[in-house]
Amino acid sequence: MTVRVGIGGWTYEPWRGVFYPKGLAHRRELEFASRQLTTIEINATFYRRQKPDSWRKWRDAAPTGFQFSLKASRFSTARKVLADSAGSMAVFLEQGFTELGDKLGPINWQFAESKRFERDDFARFLDLIPDVQHGVKLRHALEVRHPSFADPAFLDLARARNMAVVIADHDEFVRIEEQTADFTYARLQRSVETVDTGYDAAALGQWERQVRIWADGGRDVYVYFTSGAKVRNPAAAQALIARLVA
């Protein structure tokens, strides 16, 4: 069981001089961030393929024990008929992210808030997602946002495939806390700029307790501070890490 806490992405200009030391070369930002945090969710893969050289460069910049999660391509998840995404899914899967090796964490399949649960189509879509790619075992998380996914049939599909349902701390998206996999994936999206750590001490304490409960259940845990007051998210992640190691 391992708990990893981090942020979404590592390139964000307002972090310079706040999270990143003044004068730090941009090319060294990942090197720095990966030593302050224990995981990062890569957002760029949601929009476009990455080059194999980039995966190797990112792998080598991060320390032992660090892991990257990554968002699956929107060309697979933003479809009226999900079962028609075999071609776009193959393009995503073949881009070379297995070069990360043991630094590869879960893949987050994120769906639009307007996407409704349609059981048969969703089941066929999940059948397209492999458990192994180029000899590397894959873990998958499903980030659904529409209330129609609060359905036992959806949870059964996820559980049968050992896919985690993303737990969203968000004011508008559906929040499903059912554990459907051998790991937990949470995205905390309500940081505020008026609090230096994004979440205040009481909220961080609540999340610390929740993370410990998940971990005590024998699951690996991935927690990401994303959205909200993005400038505060690195500090939020660092504050939660400090609580968990205390």
Buried (B, 14 or more C-beta within 10 A) or exposed (E): EEBBBBBBBBEBEEBBEBBBEEEBEEEEBBBBBBEBBBBBBBBEBBEEBBEEEBBBEBBEBBEEEBBBBBBBBBBBBBBEEBBBBEEBBEEBBEBBBBBBEEBBBBBBBBBEEEBEBBEEBBBBBBEBBEEEBEEEEBBBBBBBBBBEBBBEEBBEBBBEBEBBBBBBBBEEBBBBEEBBBEBBBBBBBBBBEEBEBBBBEEBBEEBBEBBBEBBEEEBBBBBBBBBBBBBBBBBBBBBBBEBBEE
